[in-house]
Amino acid sequence: MEEKTKQHVILLVDDEPNVLAALQRVLHKEPYEVLTANSGTEALILLAGREVDLVVADQDMPILTGTMFLAEVRRKYPETVRYILTGKASLEVAVDAINAGEVARFLMKPIDETEFRLVIREGLRQKDLMAEVRRLLQVTRMQSAVLDQLESEHPEIIGLVRELSEEQQLGHDVDKLIKAIQDELGHADHYPWLPGRRLR
């Protein structure tokens, strides 16, 4: 039975229902589960019970602004990709978002639908790549731990493996030396005493 591919989960956060509806429509045909929240507080409650891959949050929300909310997301869920959305082209807001929330993207309203879909895909792709890197690192650490345990419990086995590896390398080096001598002498068949040659 094939393992089912995990469906990505996107969380959209905005205090304007019409904006949330518009963003949902843009992602309607994409293969994601799309969740929505009307405030940063509501979004944090939702995040406490669900694993979310990517969050898009509006900057201009009451109580918890986008930067404040995303800073909290970074603290609690550092692997979640974070985008901020705003209608104000403010450099200060962008700097705050980067410094406080470590956002991957700063998106302007009104959004370009094609660009929005593309940046969502890119963010998810990067998240998947990082997850695979972490998985491989964990496997490497586990393998290293097993070898360390094996060496401590059975040092003779590890010693034998190392000895065989060294012998294999030595044999490889000897073969290279013989080949070099044969090449240097040119007519190697006149020197049947060289290892690796057959007498006729």
PLY file of the C-alpha trace (Angstrom):
ply
format ascii 1.0
element vertex 200
property float x
property float y
property float z
element edge 199
property int vertex1
property int vertex2
end_header
0.00 0.00 0.00
1.46 3.38 -1.06
1.95 6.07 1.56
-0.51 8.90 1.09
1.10 12.26 0.33
0.62 14.74 3.16
-1.69 17.62 2.27
-0.27 21.04 3.06
-2.23 23.26 5.41
-2.42 27.04 4.85
-3.72 29.51 7.43
-5.02 32.91 6.29
-5.40 35.58 8.98
-7.20 38.88 8.37
-9.82 40.89 10.23
-11.61 41.72 6.96
-13.93 38.87 5.90
-13.98 40.00 2.26
-10.17 39.79 2.09
-10.21 36.29 3.57
-12.86 35.24 1.06
-10.80 36.66 -1.83
-7.65 34.84 -0.72
-9.59 31.60 -0.34
-10.91 31.95 -3.88
-7.37 32.38 -5.22
-6.31 29.11 -3.59
-9.57 27.28 -4.32
-8.09 24.99 -7.00
-4.79 24.42 -5.23
-4.20 21.08 -3.43
-4.15 22.61 0.06
-6.36 22.61 3.10
-7.07 26.30 3.69
-7.98 27.53 7.18
-9.00 31.07 8.14
-8.98 33.22 11.26
-10.34 36.73 11.85
-7.65 37.75 14.35
-4.21 36.85 15.61
-5.72 35.59 18.86
-8.11 33.27 17.02
-5.26 32.09 14.81
-3.07 31.20 17.80
-5.89 29.13 19.28
-6.24 27.33 15.96
-2.48 26.75 15.69
-2.45 25.16 19.15
-4.58 22.32 17.82
-3.43 22.01 14.21
-0.14 21.63 12.39
0.05 24.41 9.82
2.66 24.63 7.07
2.31 28.28 6.04
0.65 31.37 7.52
-0.37 34.54 5.68
-1.26 37.32 8.12
-2.50 40.86 7.55
-0.39 43.53 9.23
-3.20 45.97 10.06
-5.22 43.97 12.59
-6.43 45.25 15.99
-4.93 44.02 19.29
-2.34 41.73 17.67
-0.81 43.26 14.56
0.60 40.99 11.88
4.18 41.46 13.10
3.20 40.76 16.72
1.26 37.65 15.71
4.02 36.29 13.46
6.64 36.89 16.15
4.58 34.62 18.41
4.23 32.06 15.61
8.00 32.10 15.16
8.52 31.50 18.88
6.03 28.63 19.18
6.14 27.12 15.67
9.50 28.04 14.11
9.14 25.61 11.21
5.94 27.28 9.96
6.51 29.52 6.93
5.37 33.09 7.62
4.14 35.71 5.13
2.85 39.18 5.97
0.20 41.05 3.98
-0.40 44.79 4.07
-2.01 47.59 2.11
0.58 50.12 3.19
3.92 50.30 1.42
5.84 50.97 4.63
9.54 50.19 4.90
9.25 50.33 8.69
6.54 47.67 8.68
8.65 45.48 6.39
11.70 45.80 8.66
9.58 45.04 11.75
8.11 42.00 10.03
11.53 40.66 9.07
13.14 41.33 12.46
10.27 40.35 14.74
8.55 37.67 12.73
11.28 36.44 10.41
8.82 36.50 7.53
9.77 34.92 4.25
7.61 37.26 2.15
6.20 40.77 2.38
3.03 40.88 0.23
1.20 44.00 -0.88
-2.55 44.53 -1.24
-4.22 44.20 -3.62
-2.57 40.88 -4.33
-1.66 39.59 -7.75
-3.43 36.23 -7.90
-0.83 34.46 -10.04
2.04 35.76 -7.92
0.21 34.79 -4.72
-0.20 31.19 -5.87
3.45 31.05 -6.93
4.86 32.37 -3.64
2.68 29.96 -1.68
4.04 27.04 -3.73
7.60 28.28 -3.31
7.21 28.64 0.45
5.84 25.12 0.78
8.58 23.72 -1.43
11.24 25.33 0.76
9.55 23.99 3.89
9.50 20.46 2.46
13.18 20.71 1.53
14.11 21.82 5.04
12.04 19.00 6.53
13.92 16.49 4.35
17.27 17.96 5.43
16.26 17.61 9.09
15.15 14.03 8.47
18.46 13.11 6.83
20.42 14.73 9.65
18.42 12.73 12.18
19.09 9.49 10.26
22.81 10.33 10.14
22.91 10.99 13.88
21.09 7.72 14.58
23.50 5.78 12.38
26.46 7.44 14.09
25.02 6.56 17.51
24.58 2.91 16.46
28.19 2.73 15.25
29.44 4.31 18.47
27.49 1.77 20.51
28.75 -1.09 18.35
32.34 0.09 18.75
32.01 0.34 22.54
30.41 -3.11 22.86
32.40 -4.91 20.14
35.64 -3.03 19.47
37.12 -6.07 17.71
34.46 -5.86 14.98
35.13 -2.20 14.27
38.88 -2.90 14.33
38.45 -5.67 11.75
36.34 -3.43 9.52
38.98 -0.71 9.63
41.75 -3.24 8.95
39.91 -4.62 5.94
39.28 -1.10 4.66
42.98 -0.27 4.97
43.95 -3.50 3.18
41.50 -2.76 0.40
42.97 0.70 -0.02
46.51 -0.73 0.03
45.57 -3.27 -2.64
44.13 -0.49 -4.75
47.36 1.51 -4.37
49.49 -1.53 -5.36
47.38 -2.07 -8.47
47.89 1.57 -9.42
51.67 1.22 -8.91
51.84 -1.91 -11.08
49.86 -0.21 -13.81
52.20 2.79 -13.69
55.27 0.53 -13.98
53.73 -1.33 -16.90
52.92 1.92 -18.66
56.44 3.20 -18.03
58.09 0.03 -19.41
55.80 0.08 -22.38
56.02 -3.58 -23.45
54.73 -5.08 -20.25
54.47 -8.57 -21.77
58.27 -8.81 -21.74
58.18 -8.64 -17.93
56.03 -11.58 -16.82
57.33 -11.28 -13.27
55.12 -8.25 -12.73
52.06 -9.15 -10.62
48.87 -9.35 -12.54
50.53 -10.63 -15.77
49.90 -14.06 -17.26
52.72 -16.22 -18.64
52.11 -17.39 -22.18
0 1
1 2
2 3
3 4
4 5
5 6
6 7
7 8
8 9
9 10
10 11
11 12
12 13
13 14
14 15
15 16
16 17
17 18
18 19
19 20
20 21
21 22
22 23
23 24
24 25
25 26
26 27
27 28
28 29
29 30
30 31
31 32
32 33
33 34
34 35
35 36
36 37
37 38
38 39
39 40
40 41
41 42
42 43
43 44
44 45
45 46
46 47
47 48
48 49
49 50
50 51
51 52
52 53
53 54
54 55
55 56
56 57
57 58
58 59
59 60
60 61
61 62
62 63
63 64
64 65
65 66
66 67
67 68
68 69
69 70
70 71
71 72
72 73
73 74
74 75
75 76
76 77
77 78
78 79
79 80
80 81
81 82
82 83
83 84
84 85
85 86
86 87
87 88
88 89
89 90
90 91
91 92
92 93
93 94
94 95
95 96
96 97
97 98
98 99
99 100
100 101
101 102
102 103
103 104
104 105
105 106
106 107
107 108
108 109
109 110
110 111
111 112
112 113
113 114
114 115
115 116
116 117
117 118
118 119
119 120
120 121
121 122
122 123
123 124
124 125
125 126
126 127
127 128
128 129
129 130
130 131
131 132
132 133
133 134
134 135
135 136
136 137
137 138
138 139
139 140
140 141
141 142
142 143
143 144
144 145
145 146
146 147
147 148
148 149
149 150
150 151
151 152
152 153
153 154
154 155
155 156
156 157
157 158
158 159
159 160
160 161
161 162
162 163
163 164
164 165
165 166
166 167
167 168
168 169
169 170
170 171
171 172
172 173
173 174
174 175
175 176
176 177
177 178
178 179
179 180
180 181
181 182
182 183
183 184
184 185
185 186
186 187
187 188
188 189
189 190
190 191
191 192
192 193
193 194
194 195
195 196
196 197
197 198
198 199
